Amino acid sequence: MSDPSDDLGSLLSEFDEVAMPRRGDLLRGIVISAGSHGLVVDLALKRDGVVPASDLDKLPPEEAGLNVGDEIAVMVVDPVDPEGSLVVSVSQARESEDWLKARSLMEDDAIIEVAPCACNRGGIIVPFGRLRGFVPASHLSDLPRGIDEEDRLAFLEGSIGRKMPFKVIEVDPKRRRLVLSERKAIRQWRQQQKAKIIDTLQMGDVRKGVVTSLREFGAFVDIGGADGLIHISEIDWCRIEDPGEVLSIGQEIEIMVIGLDKRAVRIGLSLKRLKPNPWEECSKNIDAGQILQGVVSCNSSAGTFVQVDGGIEGLLRLTKEDQIPHKGETIRVKVASLDIERERLDLELVIGDVEAAIEEGNPDEIGLEAEMDGR
């Protein structure tokens, strides 16, 4: 990070030859008069700058003693006031050092810790040197949604005096806007922590974690300061439509690390891989052409899925003539193909009972149906 004073000197030098100063310009000059009225500063322009006494009152006592001959930095407040004077400010020029520091922090993606000093309906106010920064309520991480105005204000007041992490997200000296975000600071901190934790992980590691969030595509799990994702397909060997069917927020679970992306700072986790793989077992018991009994587990845009003995699911191929079975319905299916490596089972619907078994040449099914029919 560069020295703000060096940047300030460079910035000031850019305005040494300003012919027509504008509001917000930084200038440098020599004090040529000092008194109860304030200061008059020679700015090497057609007009001298006037520093009102009220501006000097804003300086801390250790900075207020300015004398004739002192070289100072000033900021243009009003290029031409009603009396035709060029009004400048010492206090605002010194604030510019804080503006430069704020910009440097923003460019460096730095995180600072500050205790808020006040609040209003829109958010909280934090001190920043001689400045005051604003944190919109939308940039507070823990503000509950949907609360009424009274509870909202009580929450904001509760943050006063408590040190919190912030990240500078907007610096505009001319509009005097300094905006910070707690939400982005926490997100960045978590990413940094996550990057550190990723360096300690290896594929296949088994860790304990706590479920922090449930989404339609999976569940996020905190494994010690870093969140990893269990994709919905990695929650259970059986197809599930909602992660909340199996998991709940705050639940402590054991998971396996199956994905590490250091560049994107992502951790992939699996719950099902710590359970016996039913596909390995079904390879011993299921063959192409075999007739099985199953239960319809899901009807989706991808097709109809049927869970067969052993706990695996297959995709049912239906013809135009076939009637789509209902979820939970028990049906007879034929194994069209089985790919253990891809964990894919393709099924066909079997119509009829004994005749279908005879047609398929499955003696076990024939015996089963004969027994059911009392033959």
C-alpha positions, 0 to 999 in steps of 0.5 A: 500500500502506498503512503497516503502523504506521497499520493496527496503531494502528487495530487496537490501538484496536479493543481498547482497551475489551476487557473479556474479552480472548481469546487473540490480541487486541492490547492497548495499555498502560503498563509499571508494573513492570520487573525480572528477572521481566519486565514488568507492564503496566497495560491499563486492565482489571480485571487487569494484564498480565504479560510473562514474562522469557522473552518479552523474551529473544526481542526483538533487543537494540535493542528489549529496553530497556523501562522503567516508563512506556513505552507498549507494544503486547502480544498476549494469550497466555493470558487466565488461566494456572494462577496466574490471571494475564493473560499477554501478549507483547511479541514477539508483538505486534511480530510482528503488524506482520509479520502486517499486512505479510503481509496487505497483500502478499497483498491487493496480489498482491505478489511478494517475493524471499526465500531459504529458510532451512530445509526439512522433508518437507512443504516449505520454510521462509522468513524473513519479518521476525520470522515464519517462512513455510511453502511446501508442496512442492506450491507449488514449481514445479520439484519433479519428480513421482513422486520418492522421499523421499530425492530429494525431501528433497535437492531441498528442501535444494537450495533453501536459501539461493537467492533465489526469488519467492514470493506470500503466499497465507494469513495467519492470526495466531491459528493462526500460519499464514503460507503462501507459494507459488512456483508462484503467484508464477511464474504471476503473473509470467508473466502480467505479462510476457505482458501487457507482451509483448501490448502489443508484438504486432500481428495477423499478426506473425511471431515465433520461439519455443520449444515448451514444452508439448504438450497434446491440444488444441495446443501452447504456445510461448514467444515471449520470456517469454510463452506463446502457444497454437497450437491443434491446428487451427492446426498443419497444414493436414492434420488431425492427432490429436496435436500430438506428430506434428508438434512436440516440446518444445524445438523452435524454430519460426516462428509467426504471431500470429493472436489477441490478447486483452488482457483475458484475457491470451491469445495465439493463434498459428498454424504452418500459416498460414506455409505455402501454403494448399492450399485456395486452390490446390484452388479452381482444380482441384476443382469440385462433382460431380467424381470424385476419389481419396483416402485415408481419414485419420481415422474419428472421432465427427465422421465419416470424413475423406478426404485428396484430391489437393492435401492438403486433407481432406473430410468423407465423407457415408455412407448407411446402406448404405455400409460405413465405409472403414478409415483408410489405405484408398484410395477414390473420392469425389464432390465434393458441395460445396466452400466455400473460405472456410469450408475445407469439402469435403463428399464422397460415396462412389463405388461401382463403377469405369467404370459409376460414372464413366459415370453421373457423366459424367466422361470423364477417369475413363472414360478412366482406368478403360479404360486400367487395364482394358486397354480 
